[in-house]
C-alpha cells in the first residue's frame, strides 16, 4: 500500500509539472479531442454505449487492445485503422511529457523558463 501511495504521489507530481508545459497542454487537448471524436464515432456507427466506446478508444490508443470487441462495420474498421495511426503517436507523446515531469522536473521547469 505504501508503494502505491508513493507511486501515485510521483504520478500526480509529474502531471502537475506537465500541465505547466505548453507542449503538454497542446498534446492533452489533441488527445482529448481524439478520444471524444472516437467515442462519438463508435456510439453512432457501431452502436456502443458511450462508456464502452470511450473504453475502446482508450485501449486502442494505448495499444492495449480489446480482446472481444472488433468493429462490425466496414466503415468502423476503416475508421479504426486511421484512428490508430493518428492517435497512438499523440497519446504516447503526452505520456512521454508526463514521464518527463516525473523523472526530470527541473529540466521541464528550465525549458519553460527559456520559452
C-alpha positions as CSV (number, residue, x, y, z in Angstrom):
1,X,0.0,0.0,0.0
2,X,2.8,2.4,0.8
3,X,4.4,1.7,-2.6
4,X,1.1,2.6,-4.3
5,X,0.8,5.8,-2.4
6,X,4.3,6.8,-3.3
7,X,3.8,5.9,-6.9
8,X,0.6,7.9,-7.0
9,X,2.3,10.9,-5.5
10,X,5.0,10.8,-8.1
11,X,2.4,10.5,-10.9
12,X,0.4,13.4,-9.6
13,X,3.6,15.5,-9.3
14,X,4.6,14.6,-12.9
15,X,1.1,15.6,-14.1
16,X,1.4,18.9,-12.1
17,X,4.7,19.7,-13.8
18,X,3.4,18.6,-17.2
19,X,0.3,20.9,-17.1
20,X,2.7,23.8,-16.8
21,X,4.2,22.9,-20.1
22,X,2.6,24.4,-23.2
23,X,3.6,21.5,-25.4
24,X,1.9,19.1,-23.0
25,X,-1.2,21.2,-22.9
26,X,-1.4,21.0,-26.7
27,X,-0.9,17.3,-26.7
28,X,-3.5,16.9,-23.9
29,X,-6.1,18.9,-25.9
30,X,-5.4,16.9,-29.1
31,X,-5.6,13.6,-27.2
32,X,-8.8,14.6,-25.5
33,X,-10.3,15.6,-28.9
34,X,-9.2,12.3,-30.4
35,X,-10.8,10.4,-27.6
36,X,-14.0,12.5,-27.9
37,X,-14.2,12.0,-31.7
38,X,-13.6,8.3,-31.4
39,X,-16.2,7.9,-28.7
40,X,-18.8,9.8,-30.8
41,X,-18.0,7.7,-33.8
42,X,-18.3,4.4,-32.1
43,X,-21.5,5.3,-30.3
44,X,-23.1,6.4,-33.6
45,X,-21.7,3.9,-36.1
46,X,-21.1,0.8,-34.0
47,X,-24.0,1.4,-31.6
48,X,-21.8,1.2,-28.4
49,X,-22.8,2.8,-25.1
50,X,-20.7,5.9,-24.6
51,X,-18.7,4.4,-21.7
52,X,-17.9,1.3,-23.8
53,X,-16.9,3.5,-26.7
54,X,-14.6,5.6,-24.5
55,X,-13.1,2.5,-23.1
56,X,-12.5,1.0,-26.5
57,X,-10.9,4.3,-27.6
58,X,-8.6,4.4,-24.6
59,X,-7.4,0.8,-25.0
60,X,-6.9,1.3,-28.7
61,X,-4.8,4.5,-28.3
62,X,-2.6,2.9,-25.6
63,X,-2.2,-0.2,-27.7
64,X,-3.6,-2.5,-25.0
65,X,-6.3,-3.7,-27.3
66,X,-9.7,-5.2,-26.5
67,X,-9.9,-9.0,-26.7
68,X,-13.6,-9.3,-27.6
69,X,-14.6,-6.2,-29.5
70,X,-13.9,-5.8,-33.2
71,X,-15.8,-3.1,-35.2
72,X,-18.6,-4.8,-37.0
73,X,-19.0,-2.4,-40.0
74,X,-16.6,-1.8,-42.8
75,X,-16.7,1.9,-42.0
76,X,-15.9,1.2,-38.4
77,X,-12.9,-1.0,-39.3
78,X,-11.5,1.7,-41.7
79,X,-12.0,4.4,-39.1
80,X,-10.2,2.3,-36.5
81,X,-7.1,1.9,-38.7
82,X,-6.9,5.7,-39.4
83,X,-7.8,6.4,-35.7
84,X,-4.9,4.2,-34.5
85,X,-2.3,5.8,-36.9
86,X,-3.5,9.3,-35.9
87,X,-4.0,8.8,-32.2
88,X,-1.3,6.5,-30.9
89,X,1.5,9.0,-31.6
90,X,-0.3,11.7,-29.8
91,X,-1.1,9.5,-26.8
92,X,2.4,8.3,-26.4
93,X,3.8,11.8,-26.8
94,X,1.5,13.0,-24.0
95,X,2.6,10.1,-21.8
96,X,6.2,10.9,-22.5
97,X,5.7,14.5,-21.3
98,X,4.1,13.2,-18.1
99,X,7.1,10.9,-17.7
100,X,9.5,13.8,-18.2
101,X,7.6,15.7,-15.5
102,X,8.1,12.7,-13.1
103,X,11.8,12.0,-13.9
104,X,13.1,15.4,-14.8
105,X,11.0,18.1,-13.2
106,X,13.9,20.6,-13.0
107,X,14.6,20.2,-16.8
108,X,10.9,20.8,-17.5
109,X,11.0,23.9,-15.4
110,X,14.1,25.2,-17.2
111,X,12.5,24.5,-20.6
112,X,9.5,26.6,-19.6
113,X,11.7,29.4,-18.4
114,X,13.6,29.5,-21.7
115,X,10.4,29.9,-23.7
